Amino acid sequence: MAAADPPLRGTMIKTNRLGTAAVAAIGALLLAGCGGTSSVSRSEVEKQVSQQLTAQVGRKPDKISCPGSLKAKVGTTMRCTLTDSGKSYGVTVKVTSVDGSNVKFHIQVDNKPKN
């Protein structure tokens, strides 16, 4: 058995399997709702995380689930779960900038599965 590759934190990599190493991506979201709502809906966060990981890794994860809306405030983080090939990985979504209704974020997938 070969030794596992060392974790690559904060780097952008391409791999055939989601979650086999740290995967980082940068994306943008649009604020949902109106009347001063300053958050991005859970469904939009899940959709964008899935799209960014698909673009980075080359295939869509089985499922992304997040606990709720993401506040549109720089530095806000949320923990989501990526499920792929029967394994679950934690995913950190961190808001890096907010410009009007555009919210930019960074995604980091944990190095090791939860289960």
Backbone bond lengths (Angstrom), bond angles and torsions (degrees), N, CA, C in turn:
res aa  C-N    CA-C-N  psi(-1)  N-CA   C-N-CA  omega(-1)  CA-C   N-CA-C  phi
1 M - - - 1.436 - - 1.526 110.01 -
2 A 1.298 116.90 129.18 1.461 121.02 -179.72 1.520 110.10 -77.84
3 A 1.320 115.77 149.68 1.464 120.02 177.18 1.512 109.28 -67.92
4 A 1.309 116.31 148.16 1.467 121.28 179.55 1.521 109.36 -69.03
5 D 1.323 114.77 147.16 1.453 119.54 175.72 1.521 109.32 -64.03
6 P 1.335 117.84 146.98 1.464 119.16 178.15 1.524 109.44 -66.85
7 P 1.329 117.56 148.66 1.456 119.97 -179.72 1.520 111.08 -64.21
8 L 1.320 115.86 143.09 1.456 122.03 177.64 1.509 107.23 -111.57
9 R 1.291 117.61 98.84 1.469 121.00 -176.85 1.512 110.31 -91.67
10 G 1.333 114.93 134.45 1.452 120.69 174.84 1.509 114.66 70.92
11 T 1.328 118.19 14.19 1.450 120.11 178.88 1.513 109.72 -112.42
12 M 1.300 115.80 159.04 1.452 120.22 177.18 1.519 107.54 -98.71
13 I 1.325 116.86 123.04 1.446 121.45 -178.35 1.515 109.99 -131.36
14 K 1.302 116.41 163.99 1.458 121.03 173.86 1.520 107.71 -120.36
15 T 1.299 115.45 129.98 1.454 121.12 179.72 1.516 108.30 -143.62
16 N 1.304 118.23 157.23 1.458 121.13 -179.87 1.517 112.83 -80.16
17 R 1.309 117.48 -18.76 1.467 120.65 -178.53 1.509 109.31 -117.21
18 L 1.302 116.43 127.38 1.459 121.08 176.86 1.518 109.00 -66.26
19 G 1.309 115.47 138.70 1.453 119.68 173.53 1.509 115.15 80.08
20 T 1.329 120.97 -0.42 1.451 120.22 -179.42 1.520 110.96 -75.89
21 A 1.284 117.49 -16.18 1.458 123.15 174.21 1.520 106.35 -151.93
22 A 1.308 116.09 169.00 1.454 118.58 178.66 1.524 109.07 -61.26
23 V 1.293 116.05 134.20 1.455 121.03 177.48 1.513 106.50 -123.72
24 A 1.305 116.12 125.29 1.454 120.34 177.98 1.509 108.62 -117.11
25 A 1.298 115.98 144.28 1.454 120.68 177.94 1.517 108.03 -147.43
26 I 1.304 115.37 157.45 1.446 121.43 177.02 1.509 107.32 -122.02
27 G 1.298 117.31 135.37 1.450 120.73 -178.49 1.510 111.13 -144.43
28 A 1.316 115.34 -174.83 1.453 121.29 179.31 1.520 109.23 -137.74
29 L 1.292 115.45 143.87 1.458 122.85 178.63 1.521 108.35 -124.51
30 L 1.302 116.02 159.64 1.452 121.27 173.29 1.516 108.52 -110.89
31 L 1.324 115.62 141.52 1.456 119.99 178.37 1.511 110.09 -63.33
32 A 1.305 115.55 138.69 1.462 121.28 178.79 1.523 109.33 -97.22
33 G 1.301 115.37 153.71 1.450 120.66 176.62 1.507 112.38 79.78
34 C 1.308 114.80 -174.21 1.458 119.46 179.67 1.518 108.07 -145.69
35 G 1.307 115.54 -174.92 1.456 119.69 179.81 1.516 112.27 70.83
36 G 1.338 116.96 34.92 1.453 120.26 175.13 1.515 114.45 85.27
37 T 1.317 118.27 8.92 1.454 120.42 177.01 1.515 108.28 -60.68
38 S 1.326 116.95 125.35 1.456 119.86 -177.68 1.524 110.50 -117.78
39 S 1.331 114.79 57.42 1.455 120.30 175.14 1.520 108.94 -151.74
40 V 1.328 114.44 162.09 1.459 121.55 177.58 1.523 106.89 -107.50
41 S 1.314 117.07 132.56 1.468 121.03 -176.05 1.526 111.82 -60.30
42 R 1.307 114.85 151.79 1.472 120.93 178.26 1.518 110.81 -56.16
43 S 1.326 117.48 -45.90 1.470 120.03 -177.57 1.526 111.84 -63.13
44 E 1.329 117.18 -36.23 1.464 120.23 179.18 1.532 110.67 -70.56
45 V 1.330 117.55 -39.62 1.472 120.92 177.14 1.528 109.05 -61.52
46 E 1.334 116.98 -47.89 1.467 121.33 -179.44 1.528 110.87 -59.63
47 K 1.321 116.42 -43.96 1.467 121.36 -179.65 1.531 111.29 -63.02
48 Q 1.322 116.28 -46.02 1.463 120.30 -178.28 1.527 112.32 -68.86
49 V 1.326 117.46 -39.11 1.470 120.57 176.89 1.528 109.15 -61.62
50 S 1.319 116.97 -45.46 1.466 121.30 178.79 1.527 111.13 -60.80
51 Q 1.335 116.87 -44.62 1.470 120.59 179.86 1.524 111.94 -64.42
52 Q 1.330 116.97 -42.07 1.464 120.26 -179.87 1.525 111.12 -65.93
53 L 1.323 117.33 -42.03 1.465 120.21 178.76 1.526 111.00 -68.10
54 T 1.323 117.29 -37.05 1.469 120.96 176.95 1.524 109.82 -61.67
55 A 1.318 116.90 -44.64 1.468 121.06 178.92 1.524 111.20 -64.19
56 Q 1.324 116.71 -38.03 1.465 120.81 -177.17 1.526 112.46 -75.28
57 V 1.330 117.31 -42.78 1.454 122.10 -171.53 1.524 112.65 -96.15
58 G 1.330 116.32 -27.68 1.456 119.25 178.45 1.514 115.08 103.79
59 R 1.328 117.17 -0.79 1.459 120.58 174.17 1.520 109.26 -155.87
60 K 1.337 114.46 156.49 1.458 121.58 -175.47 1.528 111.19 -78.87
61 P 1.348 117.59 137.52 1.468 119.48 174.72 1.523 109.75 -68.78
62 D 1.331 117.26 157.02 1.464 121.08 178.10 1.530 110.92 -60.07
63 K 1.350 116.44 -43.45 1.456 119.64 -177.84 1.527 110.82 -160.49
64 I 1.328 115.25 144.40 1.463 122.66 170.09 1.520 105.90 -122.81
65 S 1.330 117.96 128.57 1.463 119.92 174.70 1.525 109.83 -130.75
66 C 1.321 114.09 133.28 1.460 121.86 179.01 1.526 108.99 -119.60
67 P 1.333 117.87 153.93 1.464 120.59 -173.88 1.526 115.55 -76.86
68 G 1.321 118.34 -16.52 1.460 119.74 -177.60 1.512 111.00 176.22
69 S 1.320 115.62 -162.28 1.465 121.40 179.00 1.521 110.26 -72.15
70 L 1.327 115.84 155.94 1.464 122.92 179.38 1.517 108.65 -104.92
71 K 1.328 117.34 120.05 1.461 121.11 178.26 1.519 109.62 -63.55
72 A 1.318 115.44 135.87 1.463 121.64 -179.62 1.526 109.48 -86.64
73 K 1.313 115.58 68.65 1.459 122.36 179.85 1.521 107.75 -138.24
74 V 1.326 116.81 127.95 1.468 121.37 -179.00 1.524 109.60 -54.02
75 G 1.334 115.26 131.99 1.454 121.97 179.17 1.516 114.03 95.21
76 T 1.344 117.10 -13.90 1.460 120.20 178.58 1.524 109.46 -64.74
77 T 1.317 116.49 134.89 1.468 120.83 176.80 1.520 109.87 -123.22
78 M 1.317 114.71 154.04 1.449 121.82 175.68 1.519 107.28 -142.34
79 R 1.329 116.05 142.81 1.459 121.44 177.15 1.517 108.81 -100.73
80 C 1.312 115.15 122.75 1.456 122.48 176.71 1.525 107.85 -113.97
81 T 1.318 116.30 175.34 1.464 121.27 178.46 1.512 109.62 -125.60
82 L 1.321 116.09 130.56 1.456 124.03 174.63 1.525 106.25 -102.88
83 T 1.329 117.08 127.41 1.461 121.28 175.04 1.513 107.80 -114.40
84 D 1.331 115.92 127.86 1.454 120.78 -178.80 1.518 109.55 -154.13
85 S 1.313 116.85 131.96 1.465 122.99 178.05 1.524 112.39 51.81
86 G 1.345 116.22 38.76 1.456 120.59 176.75 1.514 115.45 80.58
87 K 1.321 118.10 2.26 1.464 121.46 179.02 1.520 109.46 -117.45
88 S 1.331 115.19 148.84 1.460 121.18 178.38 1.521 110.02 -114.71
89 Y 1.326 115.56 136.49 1.455 122.73 179.67 1.522 109.08 -125.66
90 G 1.311 116.90 144.12 1.451 120.85 172.73 1.514 109.52 -75.56
91 V 1.313 115.73 145.33 1.462 122.25 177.20 1.523 107.84 -130.90
92 T 1.321 116.53 126.55 1.458 120.62 175.96 1.522 108.55 -99.53
93 V 1.332 115.62 126.72 1.457 122.36 176.02 1.522 105.77 -110.85
94 K 1.338 117.04 122.48 1.464 121.11 -177.53 1.522 109.98 -125.44
95 V 1.325 116.41 126.80 1.461 121.88 178.29 1.529 108.57 -72.36
96 T 1.356 115.79 125.85 1.464 120.38 -178.72 1.524 112.72 -105.70
97 S 1.343 117.85 -25.18 1.461 120.10 175.36 1.518 110.10 -161.30
98 V 1.321 114.98 154.67 1.458 122.38 177.10 1.520 106.52 -134.20
99 D 1.330 115.83 125.18 1.461 121.55 178.91 1.521 107.37 -134.75
100 G 1.316 116.55 96.95 1.461 120.38 -176.01 1.514 109.66 64.98
101 S 1.331 116.24 -119.98 1.463 119.64 -179.89 1.528 112.60 -95.11
102 N 1.326 117.88 3.89 1.466 122.00 178.40 1.522 110.18 -96.07
103 V 1.332 115.44 125.76 1.459 121.92 179.47 1.518 107.37 -119.52
104 K 1.322 116.66 119.32 1.468 120.59 177.05 1.520 108.31 -99.04
105 F 1.339 114.84 147.31 1.454 119.85 -174.60 1.520 110.93 -146.01
106 H 1.312 115.18 164.44 1.459 124.18 177.04 1.525 106.68 -120.42
107 I 1.328 116.12 138.75 1.466 121.71 179.38 1.522 108.21 -115.75
108 Q 1.331 116.64 134.33 1.464 121.19 176.37 1.522 108.77 -132.46
109 V 1.319 116.69 120.08 1.469 121.82 177.43 1.525 108.16 -90.91
110 D 1.331 115.98 135.97 1.466 121.02 178.91 1.528 110.76 -59.57
111 N 1.313 116.09 152.36 1.458 122.17 179.59 1.531 113.18 -70.91
112 K 1.312 116.38 -31.38 1.461 120.88 -174.45 1.529 110.49 -122.81
113 P 1.331 116.84 147.12 1.474 119.43 177.98 1.522 111.44 -68.38
114 K 1.327 114.71 156.12 1.467 121.30 176.45 1.512 111.10 -71.39
115 N 1.346 115.99 -32.89 1.465 120.45 -174.72 1.501 112.02 -115.50
